[in-house]
Structure formats: structure tokens, C-alpha cells
């Protein structure tokens, strides 16, 4: 029954993302992250989210530039702070993780399977600390639920909170969990969707490290 429930919730989640994509949120290349092929070295969109266990409230900032319109010069009324230029206490900016290889994990708690997957991500975070960065992003759960999960599971990895699903839509996340494996500098090496065993996740991380080393020496 739990597996059936997880599948149903996953389909509903995918439907929400599909609606958001249809309404114009997302990258120009289309496709579901982890299921459809992305262009080589796809540049990750910028975002900033509240730290899940923190006090900062609000939706994600997914602004890629400093103007909400295409007008030049930008009207003062349309000026905004791009996601990676904000300086808000309690916010997590994805760009701050681009100094090393990055494993980006998108998940939600409905069904329970993705929660245990984050335990595997936490173990990988402890194993590769100082070599690979990890960022876990919860999509559209109740905030108190996420805070409780962080505390109960003892997660020490950075966990962000995507309250309205804007980041999930921006990245075209369609399954739980979805992983993005990212080169330093913020371009995609590969992606996957679906549960991974700790060993499988470790192999993905090792592949990212090897690809990074090859890119740096090549």
C-alpha cells in the first residue's frame, strides 16, 4: 500500500510541476530533470531558499537577473535582487556551493520513501565533506514537518525549503527524489530520478569526482 501511495503522490507532484512548466516557469531546454537528456554542461539556474530549519519565511528567489522585464534600461519599478546576489540571513544560495562538485537533491515527504533517501544523502555528505558539496531541497512540504524531520533525523547537511515549488518547477523536477550532479562552477554533469541505495549514490558521487578531475586536467 505504501508503494502504491508513493506512486500516486509522485504522479500528483509531477502534475503540479507540469502545470507550472506549462505556465512558463522553467528553463528553455524542456524535459524532466533526471529522466530527459539535458544539453552538455547545462548551466544550473540560480536560486535562493530559506534554510529549512531556520526562522526565515517566504518563497524561493529564482530571479536570474536584476530586471523583471526585458525593457532597457530596466524601469526602477521592475528592479529586483537576483537570487545569487541577495544577502539575507537564513537564506541558502545555490551559487555558494559551486566552488566544488555539488550533489543537489530534490525531495518531498509524502509517502515516506524520499525521507529515508535523505538519510543516505546525509551519510554521503559526511563521507565526502570537504571534497563534494551537498544541498538537499524540500519541495512544497509543510514547514513544521520539514523542521521536525531535520531535527529527528539529525541531518547536518544544508537543507533548503522550496515553499511554493518554484525551484522544483525551475529545474523541471518530476520525481522524488531527483538528483543533479554538478561540476564546480554550476554546470550539470548528470542527473537521476528515483531511489538510490547508499552504494549507488556513492558510485554517482565518485563518477562526478572523476568527471571533475578529468575536466580540470583535460
C-alpha positions, 0 to 999 in steps of 0.5 A: 500500500505504501508503494502504491501511495508513493506512486500516486503522490509522485504522479500528483507532484509531477502534475503540479510541476507540469502545470507550472512548466506549462505556465512558463516557469522553467528553463528553455531546454524542456524535459524532466530533470533526471529522466530527459537528456539535458544539453552538455554542461547545462548551466544550473539556474540560480536560486535562493531558499530559506534554510529549512530549519531556520526562522526565515519565511517566504518563497524561493528567489529564482530571479536570474537577473536584476530586471523583471522585464526585458525593457532597457534600461530596466524601469526602477519599478521592475528592479529586483535582487537576483537570487545569487546576489541577495544577502539575507540571513537564513537564506541558502544560495545555490551559487555558494556551493559551486566552488566544488562538485555539488550533489543537489537533491530534490525531495518531498515527504509524502509517502515516506520513501524520499525521507529515508533517501535523505538519510543516505544523502546525509551519510554521503555528505559526511563521507565526502565533506570537504571534497563534494558539496551537498544541498538537499531541497524540500519541495512544497512540504509543510514547514513544521514537518520539514523542521521536525524531520531535520531535527529527528533525523539529525541531518547536518547537511544544508537543507533548503525549503522550496515553499511554493515549488518554484525551484522544483518547477525551475529545474523541471523536477518530476520525481522524488527524489531527483538528483543533479550532479554538478561540476564546480562552477554550476554546470550539470554533469548528470542527473537521476530520478528515483531511489538510490541505495547508499552504494549507488549514490556513492558510485554517482558521487565518485563518477562526478569526482572523476568527471571533475578531475578529468575536466580540470586536467583535460 
